[in-house]
Amino acid sequence: MFPLRDSTPSGTIPIVTILLIIVNGLMFFYELSMGPYIDRFVTLYGVTPYNIFHFTAQSGGFFGNVLIPLFTSIFMHGGWLHLIGNMWFLWIFGDNIEDRLGHFEYLIFYLLCGVGATLIHVMLHPNSHLPTIGASGAIAGVLGAYLLSYPQARVYTLLILVVIIRFVELPAFIFLLVWFGLQLVSGTSELSTPTADSAGTAYWAHLGGFAVGMALILLMPKNPDRVVPAWYERDRNFVA
């Protein structure tokens, strides 16, 4: 299930969304330039749950093991598919949340979602020595905010079911709830794995980011100059 575009117009140029995509892309190319030192780079600037809980015993202390990685990790990716998939979701859904919150507020929102998502992953995997990287948690926050902000929007979706391939138009709330359900199933399975380092995807960072995004979109002030779709005005009683 892959989104192609949504039906919600953005009333402003999504400057922050574009800049985030550029920064993530530049960071990935920098990672590639590290060559044989890439593992060391990921260890230093990715979030390692064990180091978070034992930062006093690690070189670098609080700043090197907690504060800096919490932010640098959300701009790093583990491969081309990881990067492209995340940036595509951000491009589809991020512009509308930026429009709703305003540029600066949206940047704060994005960073808080990323940090919050990572901390939830850390709390559920306290003994993991596996560095966590990726913008998925922050983007999941964007999805959670979109669910509450534009549930009546339509998402044009590429649906692949084994050998069946279809282009379908889904209500945003169905697309996002299905996405959340898939993450929940995978995350529940992840917790049942015998070792903390066995998981390759931080599903609980996705789930946590989604929840953080839903909470923040309710709490943060909205941009009073945003352009509101006509259907949103009609159905605003059903929109947070």
Secondary structure, 3 states (H helix, E strand, C coil): CEEEEECCCCCCCCHHHHHHHHHHHHHHHHHHHCHHHHHHHHHHHCECHHHHHCHHHCCCHHHHHHHHHHHHHHHCCCCHHHHHHHHHHHHHHHHHHHHHHCHHHHHHHHHHHHHHHHHHHHHHCCCCCCCECCCHHHHHHHHHHHHHHCCCCEEEEEEEECCEEEEEEEEHHHHHHHHHHHHHHHHHHHHCCCCHHHCCCCHHHHHHHHHHHHHHHHHCCCCCCCCCCHHHHHCHHHCC
